[in-house]
C-alpha cells in the first residue's frame, strides 16, 4: 500500500565478489520462538524455520484456532530448506579430516522434514506432512495440492504454504547465472529490466472444506477455487518463449474455478524482471486472456519484496487474498517504461479496486508452472470428483548397488548377497576415518536415452531415469510410448549432492569463477525435470523432499492426480546418489552403516485401467497405504511403529514383510520392538537396507519395488517404512486384493 521496496545490502554472508549486493531480508524478532528446542541447539533453527513459525502463528490466530488440533495435514513448499545449516555442515566437513562435533545435529536440522517437525512439536501435533520442492513454484504447488486433498475428501482442514530464507549458495547461484539485477532494483515488465532480486519470507493459509468451516463458524477470507500445474519442457532454467505451459495452467485453473478470463479482476504475475521470463509470461497472458487482456490488471509484487523462491507462490497467494479483502491492487514498482510485450493493464502504483476474483502465477526452475485462482463466491464447479477404485502397480524398476534392474535387487535380497563395500574418496582434502559405501555399478551401455540433458545430468537423474524406463517397459510402454498423460512424482532425501558440493566448494574457493552450468542442477527438482523432458511428460511433475518413507507421500500425490483425472498413469520414483559427503553424513548416524545409492520406480494406474497389452487390471498388484503416522522424537517411534504393525496384521499377520531394518541393532530397535508382540510377527521378513546399504531417498521406493516383484508368487507382501525423524508408513501390495 505504501509502494515501498524492501531491498538493502546483504549482511548475512559475504557478497563482496558478487555482481549483485542487495536483497530483501527479513528482520526477525529476538523472541525465543521454539520453547521445545534446547537452548544449546537454538542456533540450529534457521531463519526459514523461524519465518515459517511466525506465519503459522499469524494464520492460526486469524483463523481463530488456538493450535493445530483439527488440522488433518500440512503441505508446504520450499526450494532450499535450511540451506544455511547445510552450508555450515559442508564448511566443517571440508575444513577438517576428522569427525567434527555437532555435525550430526547439523545434518538433522538441515533436513526440511526436521524444520516442520520443530513446528509440529511446538503445537504437540502429529499428522502427515508433504514437503514439495519444485523450485520457485513450490509454495503455489503446496496450496494447490492441499486444495486437492480437500476436494477429493482426503482431508477437511489443511495448513498449506511455502517458505525460504536467503542462503549464500542460492544467492551465488543466481549471481553466476547473471539473473540478479546489478543495480539491485528489479523492474518487472520494464523495457530496460535487467534481472531479479532475491528476498526471503514465508506464508501459510488454512484451507477448510465448506462443512468444516461452517462447523466452527469460520469467516472465510476467500474461496480457493482453481488450481492447475504443468511442466515446461523447453529448458531447465529458461521458459518456452510462448509460455505454452503457463497458458495451460491459467486455462486449467479458470476451468476448475468456473471463470472466464474476463472475470479475473487481478493477476499477481510471476514477474521476475528477467528478460526471458517476463516476455514468456506476457505472451502467455495475452494468449490466455485474448480480448480481455488489455483490461486485465497485472502487477508483480516481486518488485517490492524480491523473489522468495519456495515462499514466493504462497506469499503472493496471500497478497491476492489481501487485495480481495481490502479492495486494492498492489503496484509493480520501479517501472520507467512499460515493455511492449505487456499487452495488459500493468498496475504501477497502489490502486483502489474491487477484486472478486484473483489469480497468481508461479514458475520455477525445472519448468514447473502453477496457477491459483481465488474467488469471493463458491464456484459452480466445486463438486468433488468421483474417485476411482484404487491403485494398481503396472510396472516396477530398480537401480541399486546390486545392479541396474529390479531382478538384480530381488536376487541380492533373497540370497542375502550384499554388494561389495568401497570407500568414497574425498574430492576435497583427506579424512582420517573410513566411510564405506555400496555404490551402483557402472551403467550398462544404452541403459538410458542419449540426450544432452541426460548426458550432463547428475547420477541421481540417471538412476531415476533407468528405473522409470524399466517400470514403463514392464507395463508395456517402452520409452513411455502409449502411456498417455503421464505424471511424475519423485521423492528425494539429499538430491544432487555431488553437484551441490562441487558448486558450493567453488563459491567458497573461487567466488567469481563458480560455474553457472552447475547451479541449476543443484535444485531438488532438477532430476524430475530431466526425466519429464526425456519422456515428454508435460503435465503434473513434482518433487517431494523427506526421509526414505517419503515415497509413501509420493503415492498419495499420485493417487490425488489419478482421482482428479489429471493423468492416465503416474510414475512414483525414490532416488538418491552417494559421494564422499553423503558417505560421511551416513557414518555420523552409525559408523557401521554404509551409504548406498540408487532408485526405485513404480508405474501406477487406477484400478480400472488395463496394461498396455490389454491385461485386465486385477492381474496387476494393488497398492494400498494402510497407515501413516508421525512421531515427535525418538521416544515415540516404537509406539507409532507398533500401531502400524497392527494395521499390517489385519486381517492376518503378514506372510512376508519387507521391512526397514539396517542390520544394526541400535538403529533397528524401535522396529524390532513393534514387531515383537504376539500376533504381529510376520512369517518371513526381508531386509533390503541391510543388504544393499542405506540409500536414503531411494530406500522406501526399493522396498516397494521389491514387494511388487514378489507379489505374483506371494499374493500379499506388506511393507513397513519406519522413518528416521518424524514419519512412518505401512503399505500393502497384493494380487486380486482391494486396491482401496
C-alpha positions, 0 to 999 in steps of 0.5 A: 500500500505504501509502494515501498521496496524492501531491498538493502545490502546483504549482511548475512554472508559475504557478497563482496565478489558478487555482481549483485549486493542487495536483497530483501531480508527479513528482520526477525524478532529476538523472541525465543520462538521454539520453547521445545528446542534446547537452548544449546541447539537454538542456533540450529533453527534457521531463519526459514524455520523461524519465518515459517513459525511466525506465519503459522502463528499469524494464520492460526490466530486469524483463523481463530484456532488456538493450535493445530488440533483439527488440522488433518495435514500440512503441505508446504513448499520450499526450494532450499530448506535450511540451506544455511545449516547445510552450508555450515555442515559442508564448511566443517566437513571440508575444513577438517579430516576428522569427525567434527562435533555437532555435525550430526545435529547439523545434518538433522536440522538441515533436513526440511522434514526436521524444520516442520517437525520443530513446528509440529512439536511446538503445537504437540501435533502429529499428522502427515506432512508433504514437503514439495520442492519444485523450485520457485513454484513450490509454495503455489504447488503446496496450496494447490495440492492441499486444495486437492486433498480437500476436494477429493475428501482426503482431508477437511482442514489443511495448513498449506504454504511455502517458505525460504530464507536467503542462503549464500549458495542460492544467492551465488547461484543466481549471481553466476547465472547473471539473473540478479539485477546489478543495480539491485532494483528489479523492474518487472515488465520494464523495457530496460529490466535487467534481472531479479532480486532475491528476498526471503519470507514465508506464508501459510493459509488454512484451507477448510472444506465448506462443512468444516468451516461452517462447523466452527463458524469460520469467516472465510477470507476467500474461496480457493477455487482453481488450481492447475500445474504443468511442466515446461519442457523447453529448458531447465532454467529458461521458459518456452518463449510462448509460455505454452505451459503457463497458458495451460495452467491459467486455462486449467485453473479458470476451468476448475474455478468456473471463470472466464478470463474476463472475470479475473479482476487481478493477476499477481504475475510471476514477474521476475524482471528477467528478460526471458521470463517476463516476455514468456509470461506476457505472451502467455497472458495475452494468449490466455486472456485474448480480448480481455487482456488489455483490461486485465490488471497485472502487477508483480509484487516481486518488485517490492519484496524480491523473489522468495523462491519456495515462499514466493507462490504462497506469499503472493497467494496471500497478497491476492487474498489481501487485495480481495479483502481490502479492495486494492491492487498492489503496484509493480514498482520501479517501472520507467517504461512499460515493455511492449510485450505487456499487452495488459493493464500493468498496475504501477502504483497502489490502486483502489479496486474491487477484486472478486476474483484473483489469480497468481502465477508461479514458475520455477526452475525445472519448468514447473508452472502453477496457477491459483485462482481465488474467488469471493463466491463458491464456484459452480464447479466445486463438486468433488470428483468421483474417485476411482477404485484404487491403485494398481502397480503396472510396472516396477524398476530398480537401480541399486548397488546390486545392479541396474534392474529390479531382478538384480535387487530381488536376487541380492535380497533373497540370497542375502548377497550384499554388494561389495563395500568401497570407500568414497574418496574425498574430492576435497582434502583427506579424512582420517576415518573410513566411510564405506559405501555400496555404490551402483555399478557402472551403467550398462551401455544404452541403459538410458536415452542419449540426450544432452540433458541426460548426458550432463545430468547428475547420477541421481537423474540417471538412476531415476531415469533407468528405473522409470524406463524399466517400470514403463517397459514392464507395463508395456510402454517402452520409452513411455510410448502409449502411456498417455498423460503421464505424471511424475512424482519423485521423492528425494532425501539429499538430491544432487549432492555431488553437484551441490558440493562441487558448486558450493566448494567453488563459491567458497574457493573461487567466488567469481569463477563458480560455474553457472552450468552447475547451479541449476542442477543443484535444485531438488527438482532438477532430476524430475525435470530431466526425466519429464523432458526425456519422456515428454511428460508435460503435465503434473511433475513434482518433487517431494523432499523427506526421509526414505518413507517419503515415497509413501507421500509420493503415492498419495500425490499420485493417487490425488492426480489419478482421482482428479483425472489429471493423468492416465498413469503416474510414475512414483520414483525414490532416488538418491546418489552417494559421494564422499559427503553423503558417505560421511553424513551416513557414518555420523548416524552409525559408523557401521552403516554404509551409504548406498545409492540408487532408485526405485520406480513404480508405474501406477494406474487406477484400478480400472485401467488395463496394461498396455497389452490389454491385461485386465487390471486385477492381474496387476498388484494393488497398492494400498497405504494402510497407515501413516503416522508421525512421531515427535522424537525418538521416544515415540517411534516404537509406539507409532511403529507398533500401531502400524504393525497392527494395521499390517496384521489385519486381517492376518499377520503378514506372510512376508514383510519387507521391512526397514531394518539396517542390520544394526541393532541400535538403529533397528530397535524401535522396529524390532520392538513393534514387531515383537508382540504376539500376533504381529510377527510376520512369517518371513521378513526381508531386509533390503537396507541391510543388504544393499546399504542405506540409500536414503531417498531411494530406500522406501521406493526399493522396498516397494519395488521389491514387494511388487516383484514378489507379489505374483508368487506371494499374493500379499507382501506388506511393507513397513517404512519406519522413518528416521525423524518424524514419519512412518508408513505401512503399505500393502501390495497384493494380487486380486486384493482391494486396491482401496 
